[in-house]
Amino acid sequence: MNKLTYLIVFAILLFTACSKDEPIEPDNGIPVVRAESSYTVLKEENITYAEGLSHNITSTSSFAIPLKLDVYYPNNNSTNRPVYMFIHGGGFTGGTKTKPEIVDMANFYASRGWVFVSVDYRTTEELGTIQGMTQEEVITYYEGIAPQEWINTALQGSQNSGQVQQAIAMYLAQRDAKAALRWIVANSITYNINRGFITVGGASAGAITTIALGISNQEDFRDEITISDDPTLSTTNLNESYEVRSMVYFWGSNIKLDVFEQVYELNQYDRYNESDPELFMGHGTAQDLVTPYSEALELQNIYNSLGIYNKLVTLLKPNGDPAGHGAWNAIVDGKGLSELTFDFLVYRQNLIVE
């Protein structure tokens, strides 16, 4: 089974299946966070971070739609906040930034001093219908939405129109996630974000997108399409750059970078540099996992070989049994996902904890 086929199987299975106390601002520029929930959380919803081309079930040509995110931040006067951007899952066929477990995590972090940003992105829901089209018609239909070479690979490795769309949606998710991160950088002053302390995380398809965002170059999933083909690229803060310090991965895989290599014959890990982000992984070992535990072990081996710090936590259900896919209630050593990742980020980013 090749990597693209594996992605398609994965996507199909997944689709079916406080106070205002002021922190001390240190002279060394390292953000101060709180060990306990300490701040009232403020929230700004449905902010447009960019536009993207889309189809609906009746459209014959693409049209621009707004791409949205939510920002959670502490009600304090800090001018030096770390930021955590989170990408939801959904098999690249759906999902939402307002999933209750993500909202809970957003409040956990924002109440302790982080800016937490939950993003939506385009999925197959924004790709209209191509059933009955010829390959040439599909390429024309998605012109400007995805690169032709990516569409060609999707067509070659798919057995039906739904599989083609799932493969194309992988590219859209990556393009949009990178645009969201550039928006965060462009608006860092507004939310008092320290751009030297950027974390990106995600679950399932969001974890797959996180891995590809953290290790790929700035131009990847951005410059394969020109502004003349996709005018909405001009809304995506193309002049901004970012440096991700840490990645958080829940029950994902490395599949997107494998597909990128298949399409462009380019191994992202061959372009490793010292600024590539460190990695926290939470993955269960249950037999029914859509993305098997071996995916986390493969990533661990890659990061170990590159000398990049990483930590793999084997997730368990509250009763101690092996956790499966979507293990939001996992407990390890008495700690949930928010606590486990908090400990990792504070320690590895050398944040000051009050």
C-alpha positions as a Python dict, from the first residue, in 0.01 Angstrom:
ca = {
    (1, 'M'): (0, 0, 0),
    (2, 'N'): (156, 332, -105),
    (3, 'K'): (145, 639, 117),
    (4, 'L'): (-132, 814, -78),
    (5, 'T'): (-352, 505, -59),
    (6, 'Y'): (-281, 487, 314),
    (7, 'L'): (-392, 849, 353),
    (8, 'I'): (-718, 778, 170),
    (9, 'V'): (-794, 477, 389),
    (10, 'F'): (-713, 688, 698),
    (11, 'A'): (-945, 968, 590),
    (12, 'I'): (-1235, 737, 504),
    (13, 'L'): (-1210, 549, 833),
    (14, 'L'): (-1180, 865, 1034),
    (15, 'F'): (-1474, 1030, 864),
    (16, 'T'): (-1696, 734, 953),
    (17, 'A'): (-1551, 651, 1262),
    (18, 'C'): (-1042, 3433, 3726),
    (19, 'S'): (-831, 3730, 3833),
    (20, 'K'): (-634, 4011, 3664),
    (21, 'D'): (-308, 3982, 3861),
    (22, 'E'): (-10, 4119, 3675),
    (23, 'P'): (277, 3883, 3596),
    (24, 'I'): (630, 4007, 3642),
    (25, 'E'): (792, 4087, 3308),
    (26, 'P'): (1153, 3966, 3325),
    (27, 'D'): (1438, 4159, 3170),
    (28, 'N'): (1553, 3854, 2970),
    (29, 'G'): (1242, 3853, 2750),
    (30, 'I'): (1120, 3507, 2854),
    (31, 'P'): (741, 3495, 2900),
    (32, 'V'): (592, 3441, 3245),
    (33, 'V'): (302, 3195, 3278),
    (34, 'R'): (102, 3069, 3574),
    (35, 'A'): (103, 2715, 3709),
    (36, 'E'): (-268, 2737, 3790),
    (37, 'S'): (-568, 2897, 3623),
    (38, 'S'): (-520, 3263, 3719),
    (39, 'Y'): (-677, 3490, 3458),
    (40, 'T'): (-1020, 3548, 3314),
    (41, 'V'): (-1014, 3433, 2953),
    (42, 'L'): (-1113, 3677, 2679),
    (43, 'K'): (-1223, 3541, 2342),
    (44, 'E'): (-1256, 3686, 1994),
    (45, 'E'): (-1445, 3457, 1757),
    (46, 'N'): (-1457, 3407, 1382),
    (47, 'I'): (-1177, 3643, 1288),
    (48, 'T'): (-1097, 3624, 917),
    (49, 'Y'): (-729, 3540, 882),
    (50, 'A'): (-730, 3497, 503),
    (51, 'E'): (-941, 3395, 207),
    (52, 'G'): (-927, 3079, 0),
    (53, 'L'): (-1079, 2952, -321),
    (54, 'S'): (-1375, 2719, -283),
    (55, 'H'): (-1653, 2531, -462),
    (56, 'N'): (-2003, 2438, -359),
    (57, 'I'): (-2214, 2157, -502),
    (58, 'T'): (-2351, 2374, -784),
    (59, 'S'): (-2054, 2594, -875),
    (60, 'T'): (-1874, 2562, -1206),
    (61, 'S'): (-1598, 2807, -1117),
    (62, 'S'): (-1423, 2871, -786),
    (63, 'F'): (-1501, 3163, -557),
    (64, 'A'): (-1333, 3315, -251),
    (65, 'I'): (-1448, 3237, 102),
    (66, 'P'): (-1324, 3376, 436),
    (67, 'L'): (-1111, 3152, 657),
    (68, 'K'): (-1177, 3192, 1029),
    (69, 'L'): (-1001, 3152, 1362),
    (70, 'D'): (-1077, 3211, 1731),
    (71, 'V'): (-835, 3383, 1969),
    (72, 'Y'): (-834, 3312, 2345),
    (73, 'Y'): (-614, 3533, 2562),
    (74, 'P'): (-570, 3623, 2929),
    (75, 'N'): (-722, 3933, 3085),
    (76, 'N'): (-392, 4074, 3209),
    (77, 'N'): (-151, 4348, 3108),
    (78, 'S'): (133, 4125, 2997),
    (79, 'T'): (319, 4240, 2687),
    (80, 'N'): (511, 3913, 2657),
    (81, 'R'): (284, 3615, 2592),
    (82, 'P'): (365, 3279, 2434),
    (83, 'V'): (124, 3162, 2165),
    (84, 'Y'): (-21, 2819, 2088),
    (85, 'M'): (-200, 2762, 1755),
    (86, 'F'): (-416, 2448, 1737),
    (87, 'I'): (-541, 2267, 1424),
    (88, 'H'): (-850, 2048, 1458),
    (89, 'G'): (-888, 1698, 1315),
    (90, 'G'): (-1154, 1544, 1094),
    (91, 'G'): (-984, 1335, 827),
    (92, 'F'): (-960, 1641, 597),
    (93, 'T'): (-1335, 1594, 538),
    (94, 'G'): (-1469, 1817, 816),
    (95, 'G'): (-1411, 1914, 1176),
    (96, 'T'): (-1433, 2242, 1367),
    (97, 'K'): (-1224, 2485, 1568),
    (98, 'T'): (-1497, 2486, 1832),
    (99, 'K'): (-1474, 2118, 1924),
    (100, 'P'): (-1547, 2116, 2300),
    (101, 'E'): (-1217, 1949, 2389),
    (102, 'I'): (-1025, 2216, 2197),
    (103, 'V'): (-1222, 2491, 2370),
    (104, 'D'): (-1137, 2334, 2706),
    (105, 'M'): (-768, 2326, 2615),
    (106, 'A'): (-785, 2687, 2493),
    (107, 'N'): (-924, 2801, 2827),
    (108, 'F'): (-665, 2594, 3017),
    (109, 'Y'): (-378, 2770, 2840),
    (110, 'A'): (-523, 3122, 2816),
    (111, 'S'): (-609, 3122, 3187),
    (112, 'R'): (-241, 3054, 3254),
    (113, 'G'): (-104, 3332, 3034),
    (114, 'W'): (-91, 3198, 2678),
    (115, 'V'): (-259, 3328, 2367),
    (116, 'F'): (-437, 3024, 2222),
    (117, 'V'): (-557, 3032, 1860),
    (118, 'S'): (-793, 2768, 1720),
    (119, 'V'): (-817, 2765, 1341),
    (120, 'D'): (-1056, 2638, 1079),
    (121, 'Y'): (-936, 2546, 731),
    (122, 'R'): (-1077, 2420, 402),
    (123, 'T'): (-1175, 2053, 380),
    (124, 'T'): (-1359, 1842, 124),
    (125, 'E'): (-1670, 2036, 229),
    (126, 'E'): (-1531, 2328, 27),
    (127, 'L'): (-1445, 2123, -283),
    (128, 'G'): (-1784, 2092, -449),
    (129, 'T'): (-1859, 1782, -654),
    (130, 'I'): (-1652, 1620, -931),
    (131, 'Q'): (-1841, 1297, -973),
    (132, 'G'): (-1866, 1208, -1339),
    (133, 'M'): (-1593, 1450, -1451),
    (134, 'T'): (-1302, 1347, -1668),
    (135, 'Q'): (-950, 1391, -1534),
    (136, 'E'): (-901, 1695, -1755),
    (137, 'E'): (-1222, 1848, -1621),
    (138, 'V'): (-1112, 1786, -1262),
    (139, 'I'): (-780, 1960, -1326),
    (140, 'T'): (-962, 2261, -1472),
    (141, 'Y'): (-1221, 2261, -1190),
    (142, 'Y'): (-948, 2284, -925),
    (143, 'E'): (-718, 2522, -1111),
    (144, 'G'): (-582, 2771, -861),
    (145, 'I'): (-705, 2566, -565),
    (146, 'A'): (-427, 2309, -568),
    (147, 'P'): (-113, 2266, -779),
    (148, 'Q'): (-161, 2063, -1096),
    (149, 'E'): (111, 1816, -996),
    (150, 'W'): (-70, 1752, -665),
    (151, 'I'): (-401, 1703, -845),
    (152, 'N'): (-238, 1464, -1093),
    (153, 'T'): (-98, 1252, -810),
    (154, 'A'): (-439, 1246, -641),
    (155, 'L'): (-605, 1133, -963),
    (156, 'Q'): (-349, 860, -1019),
    (157, 'G'): (-372, 717, -667),
    (158, 'S'): (-749, 734, -613),
    (159, 'Q'): (-1034, 499, -693),
    (160, 'N'): (-1323, 747, -679),
    (161, 'S'): (-1400, 1117, -666),
    (162, 'G'): (-1422, 1124, -286),
    (163, 'Q'): (-1069, 994, -254),
    (164, 'V'): (-943, 1254, -501),
    (165, 'Q'): (-1101, 1530, -296),
    (166, 'Q'): (-956, 1401, 32),
    (167, 'A'): (-607, 1404, -117),
    (168, 'I'): (-654, 1758, -252),
    (169, 'A'): (-794, 1876, 81),
    (170, 'M'): (-461, 1779, 241),
    (171, 'Y'): (-292, 2052, 41),
    (172, 'L'): (-560, 2310, 127),
    (173, 'A'): (-530, 2236, 499),
    (174, 'Q'): (-157, 2298, 487),
    (175, 'R'): (-182, 2617, 284),
    (176, 'D'): (-447, 2751, 524),
    (177, 'A'): (-264, 2653, 844),
    (178, 'K'): (47, 2834, 726),
    (179, 'A'): (-163, 3139, 638),
    (180, 'A'): (-314, 3132, 989),
    (181, 'L'): (30, 3126, 1145),
    (182, 'R'): (143, 3419, 931),
    (183, 'W'): (-169, 3607, 1047),
    (184, 'I'): (-70, 3542, 1409),
    (185, 'V'): (276, 3684, 1343),
    (186, 'A'): (129, 3986, 1161),
    (187, 'N'): (-101, 4052, 1460),
    (188, 'S'): (144, 3969, 1735),
    (189, 'I'): (151, 4325, 1870),
    (190, 'T'): (-228, 4333, 1899),
    (191, 'Y'): (-226, 4030, 2130),
    (192, 'N'): (112, 4099, 2296),
    (193, 'I'): (261, 3779, 2154),
    (194, 'N'): (630, 3699, 2180),
    (195, 'R'): (706, 3559, 1834),
    (196, 'G'): (1004, 3369, 1973),
    (197, 'F'): (769, 3135, 2163),
    (198, 'I'): (538, 2983, 1902),
    (199, 'T'): (380, 2641, 1955),
    (200, 'V'): (170, 2463, 1691),
    (201, 'G'): (-40, 2159, 1774),
    (202, 'G'): (-315, 1944, 1637),
    (203, 'A'): (-511, 1622, 1663),
    (204, 'S'): (-536, 1351, 1396),
    (205, 'A'): (-551, 1537, 1061),
    (206, 'G'): (-448, 1845, 1259),
    (207, 'A'): (-143, 1660, 1392),
    (208, 'I'): (-52, 1554, 1038),
    (209, 'T'): (-78, 1919, 935),
    (210, 'T'): (125, 2028, 1239),
    (211, 'I'): (414, 1798, 1151),
    (212, 'A'): (420, 1924, 793),
    (213, 'L'): (405, 2286, 908),
    (214, 'G'): (684, 2251, 1158),
    (215, 'I'): (936, 2074, 936),
    (216, 'S'): (861, 2222, 591),
    (217, 'N'): (1018, 2539, 456),
    (218, 'Q'): (830, 2869, 451),
    (219, 'E'): (767, 2848, 76),
    (220, 'D'): (632, 2491, 76),
    (221, 'F'): (255, 2464, 36),
    (222, 'R'): (260, 2835, -54),
    (223, 'D'): (457, 2905, -371),
    (224, 'E'): (340, 2609, -582),
    (225, 'I'): (47, 2830, -689),
    (226, 'T'): (88, 3187, -813),
    (227, 'I'): (-126, 3485, -718),
    (228, 'S'): (-243, 3507, -1077),
    (229, 'D'): (-389, 3157, -1042),
    (230, 'D'): (-515, 3216, -687),
    (231, 'P'): (-573, 3587, -614),
    (232, 'T'): (-672, 3504, -254),
    (233, 'L'): (-305, 3436, -177),
    (234, 'S'): (-267, 3814, -151),
    (235, 'T'): (-481, 3801, 168),
    (236, 'T'): (-247, 3558, 346),
    (237, 'N'): (27, 3789, 481),
    (238, 'L'): (282, 3653, 236),
    (239, 'N'): (554, 3889, 360),
    (240, 'E'): (547, 3744, 712),
    (241, 'S'): (771, 3464, 835),
    (242, 'Y'): (767, 3253, 1149),
    (243, 'E'): (976, 3014, 1354),
    (244, 'V'): (792, 2737, 1535),
    (245, 'R'): (957, 2649, 1863),
    (246, 'S'): (751, 2344, 1964),
    (247, 'M'): (500, 2104, 1807),
    (248, 'V'): (226, 1908, 1984),
    (249, 'Y'): (96, 1597, 1810),
    (250, 'F'): (-205, 1389, 1913),
    (251, 'W'): (-262, 1054, 1733),
    (252, 'G'): (-135, 1168, 1390),
    (253, 'S'): (126, 1057, 1137),
    (254, 'N'): (394, 1177, 895),
    (255, 'I'): (179, 1095, 591),
    (256, 'K'): (154, 1444, 443),
    (257, 'L'): (529, 1483, 409),
    (258, 'D'): (543, 1138, 251),
    (259, 'V'): (288, 1251, -8),
    (260, 'F'): (481, 1577, -58),
    (261, 'E'): (789, 1370, -133),
    (262, 'Q'): (587, 1154, -373),
    (263, 'V'): (460, 1460, -560),
    (264, 'Y'): (779, 1669, -565),
    (265, 'E'): (1050, 1406, -510),
    (266, 'L'): (1174, 1612, -217),
    (267, 'N'): (1234, 1477, 134),
    (268, 'Q'): (1169, 1755, 383),
    (269, 'Y'): (1393, 1596, 646),
    (270, 'D'): (1689, 1622, 411),
    (271, 'R'): (1658, 1999, 460),
    (272, 'Y'): (1680, 1979, 839),
    (273, 'N'): (1820, 2285, 1016),
    (274, 'E'): (1887, 2367, 1379),
    (275, 'S'): (1572, 2578, 1409),
    (276, 'D'): (1337, 2286, 1336),
    (277, 'P'): (1092, 2259, 1628),
    (278, 'E'): (1091, 2008, 1909),
    (279, 'L'): (810, 1757, 1926),
    (280, 'F'): (567, 1625, 2186),
    (281, 'M'): (366, 1321, 2079),
    (282, 'G'): (64, 1168, 2251),
    (283, 'H'): (-49, 842, 2089),
    (284, 'G'): (-243, 538, 2208),
    (285, 'T'): (-177, 172, 2137),
    (286, 'A'): (-533, 39, 2101),
    (287, 'Q'): (-576, -208, 1816),
    (288, 'D'): (-851, -9, 1644),
    (289, 'L'): (-644, 304, 1586),
    (290, 'V'): (-696, 478, 1252),
    (291, 'T'): (-338, 602, 1274),
    (292, 'P'): (-140, 319, 1437),
    (293, 'Y'): (111, 365, 1716),
    (294, 'S'): (383, 272, 1468),
    (295, 'E'): (339, 614, 1309),
    (296, 'A'): (454, 780, 1631),
    (297, 'L'): (746, 539, 1660),
    (298, 'E'): (848, 620, 1302),
    (299, 'L'): (846, 990, 1380),
    (300, 'Q'): (1039, 934, 1699),
    (301, 'N'): (1308, 748, 1504),
    (302, 'I'): (1327, 1030, 1247),
    (303, 'Y'): (1361, 1301, 1510),
    (304, 'N'): (1612, 1099, 1709),
    (305, 'S'): (1823, 1051, 1397),
    (306, 'L'): (1818, 1427, 1337),
    (307, 'G'): (1905, 1506, 1696),
    (308, 'I'): (1579, 1699, 1753),
    (309, 'Y'): (1442, 1670, 2106),
    (310, 'N'): (1114, 1480, 2117),
    (311, 'K'): (896, 1307, 2372),
    (312, 'L'): (647, 1027, 2307),
    (313, 'V'): (380, 968, 2572),
    (314, 'T'): (180, 646, 2539),
    (315, 'L'): (-178, 745, 2614),
    (316, 'L'): (-407, 547, 2842),
    (317, 'K'): (-777, 558, 2915),
    (318, 'P'): (-876, 675, 3265),
    (319, 'N'): (-920, 307, 3363),
    (320, 'G'): (-564, 228, 3254),
    (321, 'D'): (-650, 48, 2928),
    (322, 'P'): (-470, 145, 2605),
    (323, 'A'): (-621, 458, 2451),
    (324, 'G'): (-749, 470, 2096),
    (325, 'H'): (-805, 744, 1839),
    (326, 'G'): (-941, 1070, 1977),
    (327, 'A'): (-821, 1000, 2331),
    (328, 'W'): (-904, 1346, 2465),
    (329, 'N'): (-973, 1202, 2812),
    (330, 'A'): (-640, 1018, 2833),
    (331, 'I'): (-467, 1014, 3171),
    (332, 'V'): (-95, 944, 3216),
    (333, 'D'): (60, 961, 3562),
    (334, 'G'): (-251, 1140, 3683),
    (335, 'K'): (-230, 1413, 3417),
    (336, 'G'): (-449, 1490, 3118),
    (337, 'L'): (-338, 1615, 2777),
    (338, 'S'): (-334, 1982, 2878),
    (339, 'E'): (-121, 1916, 3185),
    (340, 'L'): (117, 1685, 2997),
    (341, 'T'): (177, 1935, 2719),
    (342, 'F'): (199, 2226, 2965),
    (343, 'D'): (484, 2050, 3143),
    (344, 'F'): (662, 1983, 2814),
    (345, 'L'): (630, 2338, 2681),
    (346, 'V'): (728, 2507, 3006),
    (347, 'Y'): (1035, 2288, 3046),
    (348, 'R'): (1157, 2288, 2685),
    (349, 'Q'): (1086, 2657, 2621),
    (350, 'N'): (1235, 2756, 2959),
    (351, 'L'): (926, 2959, 3043),
    (352, 'I'): (909, 3128, 3385),
    (353, 'V'): (629, 2977, 3594),
    (354, 'E'): (473, 3162, 3885),
}
